[in-house]
């Protein structure tokens, strides 16, 4: 298929045609994304917000972002809306918000601004102002993922019953002794 870089691949059809920008990376079929670059907010702060929406359906992710009190949530919501618009245009109106999930959301480091602050003994202390590149990738929901099932982290009722019967048995032994 091609070299994968954060969900993007080099388009094989562009390479075959001898296109001058054959190294340009595109999203594979069924994936739609958007990127906001050079935003003056630290990547560490943005990652806290993006970790909350990764893997959620688009409508649920927008709710999470709408009610978040973090400044990065507004920026992530704008990128999510842009990715949703890109999905609508690229698919020709075939997919909407109900059929999409946040397949990937990541934040990369952007350029840094170096500023200087007065330090002790006439010296200077650096201040590093960080920038971010925010990317959101949407993917179509697979049919087996769309079905409601038991969460993978939950214990089944059988394992819970065994644990409780073991505790009861220990209690009986103590009383009998």
C-alpha positions as CSV (number, residue, x, y, z in Angstrom):
1,X,0.0,0.0,0.0
2,X,2.7,2.5,0.9
3,X,4.6,4.0,3.7
4,X,2.4,4.8,6.7
5,X,2.9,8.0,8.6
6,X,0.4,8.9,11.3
7,X,-2.4,7.2,9.4
8,X,-1.4,8.7,6.0
9,X,0.1,6.8,3.1
10,X,1.9,7.8,-0.1
11,X,-0.7,7.5,-2.9
12,X,0.4,4.6,-5.2
13,X,-1.6,6.1,-8.1
14,X,0.3,9.3,-7.9
15,X,3.6,7.4,-8.1
16,X,2.5,5.4,-11.1
17,X,1.4,8.6,-13.0
18,X,4.8,10.2,-12.3
19,X,3.1,13.1,-10.4
20,X,5.6,15.8,-9.3
21,X,4.3,15.7,-5.8
22,X,4.3,11.9,-5.6
23,X,5.7,12.0,-2.0
24,X,2.6,13.8,-0.8
25,X,0.8,11.8,1.8
26,X,-2.9,11.2,1.8
27,X,-5.4,9.5,4.0
28,X,-6.4,5.9,2.9
29,X,-9.9,5.2,1.8
30,X,-12.5,5.6,4.6
31,X,-10.4,8.0,6.6
32,X,-10.8,11.8,6.6
33,X,-8.8,14.3,8.5
34,X,-7.9,17.9,9.2
35,X,-4.9,19.6,10.7
36,X,-4.5,23.0,12.5
37,X,-0.9,24.1,12.5
38,X,1.2,26.6,14.5
39,X,-1.2,27.2,17.3
40,X,0.2,29.1,20.3
41,X,-0.7,26.6,23.0
42,X,1.6,24.0,24.5
43,X,1.2,20.4,23.1
44,X,1.1,18.9,26.5
45,X,-2.1,20.8,27.3
46,X,-3.7,19.9,23.9
47,X,-2.9,16.2,24.4
48,X,-5.0,16.1,27.6
49,X,-8.1,17.1,25.6
50,X,-7.3,14.9,22.6
51,X,-6.9,11.8,24.8
52,X,-10.5,12.2,25.9
53,X,-12.1,12.1,22.4
54,X,-10.0,9.5,20.7
55,X,-12.1,6.5,19.8
56,X,-15.5,8.2,20.4
57,X,-18.3,8.7,17.9
58,X,-18.2,12.2,16.4
59,X,-21.4,13.4,18.1
60,X,-20.2,12.2,21.5
61,X,-16.8,13.8,21.0
62,X,-18.3,17.1,20.2
63,X,-20.3,17.0,23.4
64,X,-17.2,16.2,25.4
65,X,-15.4,19.1,23.8
66,X,-18.3,21.5,24.2
67,X,-18.5,21.1,28.0
68,X,-14.8,21.0,28.6
69,X,-13.4,24.0,30.4
70,X,-10.0,23.8,28.7
71,X,-8.9,26.3,26.1
72,X,-7.6,23.5,23.8
73,X,-11.1,22.0,23.7
74,X,-12.3,24.9,21.5
75,X,-9.4,24.4,19.1
76,X,-10.0,20.6,19.0
77,X,-13.7,21.2,18.2
78,X,-12.8,23.5,15.3
79,X,-10.5,20.8,13.9
80,X,-13.1,18.1,14.4
81,X,-15.7,20.2,12.5
82,X,-13.2,20.8,9.7
83,X,-12.5,17.0,9.5
84,X,-16.3,16.4,9.4
85,X,-16.7,18.8,6.5
86,X,-13.8,17.2,4.7
87,X,-15.4,13.8,5.1
88,X,-18.7,15.2,3.7
89,X,-16.9,16.7,0.6
90,X,-14.5,13.8,-0.1
91,X,-17.2,11.1,0.2
92,X,-19.7,13.1,-1.9
93,X,-22.2,13.3,1.0
94,X,-22.1,9.5,1.5
95,X,-21.0,9.7,5.2
96,X,-22.2,11.9,8.0
97,X,-21.5,12.5,11.7
98,X,-23.5,9.4,12.7
99,X,-21.3,7.0,10.7
100,X,-18.0,8.4,11.8
101,X,-15.7,7.9,14.9
102,X,-12.6,9.8,15.9
103,X,-10.1,7.2,14.6
104,X,-7.0,9.2,15.7
105,X,-6.4,12.5,17.3
106,X,-2.8,13.6,18.0
107,X,-0.8,16.7,18.7
108,X,2.7,17.3,17.4
109,X,5.2,19.9,18.5
110,X,5.4,23.0,16.4
111,X,8.1,25.6,16.3
112,X,9.2,27.2,19.6
113,X,9.6,30.9,20.3
114,X,12.6,31.8,22.6
115,X,12.1,34.7,24.9
116,X,14.3,36.0,27.6
117,X,13.6,37.1,31.1
118,X,15.8,39.0,33.5
119,X,17.7,36.6,35.8
120,X,19.8,36.9,38.9
121,X,23.2,38.8,38.8
122,X,22.4,40.6,35.6
123,X,21.9,37.3,33.7
124,X,19.1,36.1,31.6
125,X,16.7,33.2,31.8
126,X,15.1,31.6,28.8
127,X,11.3,31.4,28.3
128,X,10.3,28.8,25.7
129,X,6.9,29.4,24.2
130,X,5.7,26.2,22.5
131,X,3.4,25.8,19.5
132,X,1.3,22.8,18.4
133,X,0.0,21.1,15.3
134,X,-3.4,19.5,16.1
135,X,-4.6,16.7,13.8
136,X,-7.9,14.8,13.9
137,X,-8.6,11.7,11.7
138,X,-12.1,10.4,11.3
139,X,-12.9,6.8,10.3
140,X,-16.1,5.0,9.4
141,X,-17.7,2.8,12.0
142,X,-17.2,-0.9,11.4
143,X,-20.4,-3.0,11.8
144,X,-19.1,-5.1,14.6
145,X,-17.9,-2.1,16.5
146,X,-21.3,-0.4,16.2
147,X,-23.0,-3.2,18.2
148,X,-23.4,-2.7,21.9
149,X,-21.6,-5.3,23.8
150,X,-19.9,-5.9,27.1
151,X,-16.9,-3.6,27.8
152,X,-13.6,-5.4,27.5
153,X,-12.5,-4.4,31.1
154,X,-15.6,-5.7,32.8
155,X,-15.6,-9.0,34.6
156,X,-18.3,-11.5,33.7
157,X,-20.9,-12.6,36.3
158,X,-19.3,-16.1,36.6
159,X,-15.9,-14.8,37.7
160,X,-17.6,-12.4,40.2
161,X,-19.7,-15.3,41.6
162,X,-16.6,-17.5,42.0
163,X,-14.9,-14.7,44.0
164,X,-17.8,-14.2,46.3
165,X,-18.3,-17.9,46.9
166,X,-14.6,-18.2,47.9
167,X,-15.0,-15.5,50.5
168,X,-18.1,-17.1,51.8
169,X,-16.3,-20.5,52.1
170,X,-13.5,-18.9,54.1
171,X,-16.0,-17.3,56.4
172,X,-17.7,-20.7,57.1
173,X,-14.4,-22.3,57.9
174,X,-13.6,-19.7,60.5
175,X,-17.0,-20.1,62.1
176,X,-16.7,-23.9,62.2
177,X,-13.3,-23.8,63.7
